[in-house]
């Protein structure tokens, strides 16, 4: 994280790596700063508190961001190469330098479900659907993996673009930035998807049929009884179209990926139980819903095994492993044996 910009005063070398000459999020820069305003006999300690150095830092930072903006507009392919190498570092400025946050957003680029090209947030906002009041995102370690997440199914069906955030710094700047151009940031893995008010490109009916959702009442009760405290809640999903289940964080709870990062760095021991969502249109869920209405449903071993398998399936889809892999294998084998 050291600076690599040399400081000269009237062409006299002063320091190899002067702290405070540039913010840490521009540490990828190499070069020389030659000033006529600083004193030649200034000590390293005095330099740190010199107000002239602070002015130089502000001017340099604004100049660099301005040049990056020009590059992004005039040579987007070259800027894409730069962003792939240093974008994660530059995004640290969204946390460290709130006064220049708006300028930094002008050069920040993001992947999304729209296509393979990087896009600015302003371009994303321009493409928002009618009735869309949030900037939707999904965060994870690998952009290719999160692009296949079941959480995105309902958004893709509506034609709603979702940002794919795969840098570790993304979770942290999102804790400091709540909105952009009047639209709030919302994770697709937390809370209700809020898709009802968004006008779809498709002519098909967007909402789940209420009668279909009601058919899940017995199954939801059975799964809650079997899983107990392993899940915070079980409910029908409006975000799933192809997958049978997914796990989400409830409103007010920590986002799934942030929880995963904190666990990895030893800052969190145990996470909060998540909400298990069921797809009312999926064949597996429909079959289990019918089975849950039988008189002997309370003692149905297949139904009990299915509840645990659905939970583990949702964990695997999130890139995690079952809580008890050996138990997962036993249940999977038992269900497969019945099917054969």
HELIX and SHEET records of a PDB file:
HELIX    1   1 UNK A   24  UNK A   26  5                                   3    
HELIX    2   2 UNK A   44  UNK A   48  1                                   5    
HELIX    3   3 UNK A   51  UNK A   74  1                                  24    
HELIX    4   4 UNK A   76  UNK A   90  1                                  15    
HELIX    5   5 UNK A   93  UNK A   96  1                                   4    
HELIX    6   6 UNK A   98  UNK A  100  5                                   3    
HELIX    7   7 UNK A  101  UNK A  107  1                                   7    
HELIX    8   8 UNK A  121  UNK A  126  1                                   6    
HELIX    9   9 UNK A  143  UNK A  146  1                                   4    
HELIX   10  10 UNK A  150  UNK A  152  5                                   3    
HELIX   11  11 UNK A  153  UNK A  158  1                                   6    
HELIX   12  12 UNK A  168  UNK A  173  1                                   6    
HELIX   13  13 UNK A  210  UNK A  214  1                                   5    
HELIX   14  14 UNK A  217  UNK A  227  1                                  11    
HELIX   15  15 UNK A  228  UNK A  230  5                                   3    
HELIX   16  16 UNK A  256  UNK A  264  1                                   9    
HELIX   17  17 UNK A  283  UNK A  291  1                                   9    
HELIX   18  18 UNK A  297  UNK A  299  5                                   3    
HELIX   19  19 UNK A  301  UNK A  317  1                                  17    
HELIX   20  20 UNK A  325  UNK A  339  1                                  15    
SHEET    1   A 3 UNK A  12  UNK A  15  0                                        
SHEET    2   A 3 UNK A   5  UNK A   9 -1                                        
SHEET    3   A 3 UNK A  31  UNK A  35  1                                        
SHEET    1   B 5 UNK A 111  UNK A 112  0                                        
SHEET    2   B 5 UNK A 163  UNK A 165 -1                                        
SHEET    3   B 5 UNK A 134  UNK A 139  1                                        
SHEET    4   B 5 UNK A 183  UNK A 187  1                                        
SHEET    5   B 5 UNK A 179  UNK A 180 -1                                        
SHEET    1   C 3 UNK A 231  UNK A 236  0                                        
SHEET    2   C 3 UNK A 274  UNK A 278  1                                        
SHEET    3   C 3 UNK A 245  UNK A 248 -1                                        
END                                                                             
